[in-house]
Structure formats: C-alpha cells, structure tokens
Amino acid sequence: MNESNKLPQAISHKKLSFLLLNAQKDKYAHSEESEQNTKLKDELLAELDDWELSTKSLLKKISSRNQKYLQDKSPNALIALGAMEVHLNMALQALQGFKKDF
C-alpha cells in the first residue's frame, strides 16, 4: 500500500511521452520480433541459395556453347545470350557480396 502513495495524481503529456521514449523495451516482445526476423532471414537465404544453384546450372549450359542450341540463332540473339551470361555472372558476384555482409 505504501507504493501507491508514491504514484502521482496526474502526469503531463510531455512527461508521459518522455517516459515512454526512455522506457526499457519488453524483453519478451523483442524475443518474438527477433524470432520472426530470423525466420524471414532464413527464408530469404534459402531462396537466394536456390536461385544461385539454378543460375550456376544455367551458366554452365550457356558456356558449353552447344552447337545444337545456337545453330539457327541470329547474331543479335547470340549477342543477347552473351550479355545475359555476363549479367548473370555479375548478379552472382553481387550475391556473394551480399552474403558476406549478411
């Protein structure tokens, strides 16, 4: 009962805002939020790993330069395929840079 005597009868909006801004975060709420972020992070990494594997497989097929695939293609189509190969390689390098900082 002694504790309730120490509580103020009123509090200003300014003082209440100050107290809310400086209050400690609830450790249980933070734990749930952290769990959700970890789950989303894991899902993203799994999808990026899948993309990386399929991209590497595609690049192997492109770089094999199999004549069956390229036989009836125009020069512009071959240039476009080469440009795509370069961009996929750059994307893989960007992914590696992203993973280093993740």
N, C-alpha and C positions, 0 to 999 in steps of 0.2 A: 504494500500500500504506500510505502514511503516513496517508491519510484514515481507513482502518478502525481505526486505533489511537485515533482521537478519539471513536469511537462508544461510548456507554455499554454496559455489560454487561447492565444491566436498567433498566427505567423504570417508575415507578409509574403506576397507573391515573389518578390525579389529574393527573400531569404529561402523560400521553398525551392526556387529554381537553382539557387546556389547549392543547396544541399543535394538536390537530385543530380546535378552535374558532377559533384565531388563524391557521391556515394560509391562504395565498393560494388563491383558487379557481383551478381549471384553466381557462385561457382558452379552450381548445377545447371543453370541456364546456359552458361558458357560451354559446359561439357557437351550438352545436346547440340549446340550450334557447331561446335568443333567436330563432333561425330558426323554431322550432316555434310560439313565441308570436306572431311576426309573421304566420305563416300563419293561425293561428286568428283573429287580429285582422282580417286581410283578409277571411276568410270571413264573420265577423260583420258587418263593414261592408257587404259585398256583399249579404248577406241583408237588412240594415236598409235599404239603398238600394232593393231590390226591394219591400220592404214599404211604403216611403214612396211609391214611384210608384203602386202599386196602391191605396193608401189615398187618395192625391190624386185618382186617377181615380174612385174610388167616391164621394168627397165631391162631385166635380163633378156626378155623376149625381144624387145626393141633393139637392144645392142647386138643380138645374134645376127641381125640383118639377113634373116632368112629370105632367100630369093622368092619363095612361094608367096610370101606376103607382099613383097614390093614389086613384083613383076609387072603388073599393069597399072602402076600408080604414076601420076604426073609428077614433073619436077616440083611443082608447088606443094603437092601432097607430101613428097619426101622432105622438103624443107620444113613443112609444118610439123611432121613427125620428129625431125631433129630438134626443132625448137621446143616441142613438148618434152622431149628427153632431157634437154638442158634445164627446163623449168622444174621438172620432177626432181632432178638431182639437186637443184638449189633448194627446193622445198624440204628435201631430206636433210640437207645441211642446216637449214633453219630449225627443223625439228630437233636436231642434235643440240643446237644452241639453246633451245627452249628447255630441253630435258636437263641440261647442265645446271640451270638456274631453278629448277622445279623442286 
